Amino acid sequence: MLEVLILAVALSMDAFAVSVGLGAKKQDNLSKLALMCAIYFGVFQGAMPLIGYLGGVGLLNWLGDFKQSIAFIILCGIGAKMIYEGVDSEQEAEFKQLTQKVMCLLAIATSIDAMAAGFTLNLIPVNPIFSCFIIGVITAAFSYVGVLVGNKSGTWLESKAEILGGVVLILIGFKFLLL
């Protein structure tokens, strides 16, 4: 279960970083924005690993002895992508109005990595539904807090959160490789 908690925190860093950015830019009705981020990011971040898990169930027999190596490649790839996004600050998008559609698109964009990481849940002896629930709850909490932190501190924390999440995912990948 510790691995699921660490994975949840690492995966939530992307949503946390976006929430910090949104909180830094939005000054009015902050509690509504924080709740919106928590719900959207939490639901999508919790559902996407389940999709990855279900897709991975069918692939496990086919992959055989290579499943730990595939998990390593997936997690290291996602981690490297998060580190790159944390270092490359020019890709920040600006939204004039934060509509439900925009929030949905942001939630999908931040949870695509979680879908790929969901494959690795097949390699951990835990209940996948409960694991995805934990991932969703932790992401919701980080997203809520991210909006509040961003409002108080600005965007300086945004990239650092993504870099930290990427490093943690790479470390989890190495753990799978060493199994």
RAWO-V443185 format. One record per run of one state. SS is the DSSP state (alpha for helix, beta for strand, coil for the rest). FROM is the first residue (numbers start at 1). TO is the last residue. If there is no record, write none. Layout:
BEGIN
SS:FROM:TO, SS:FROM:TO
END
This chain:
BEGIN
coil:1:1, alpha:2:25, coil:26:29, alpha:30:87, coil:88:88, alpha:89:91, coil:92:99, alpha:100:123, coil:124:127, alpha:128:153, coil:154:157, alpha:158:177, coil:178:179
END
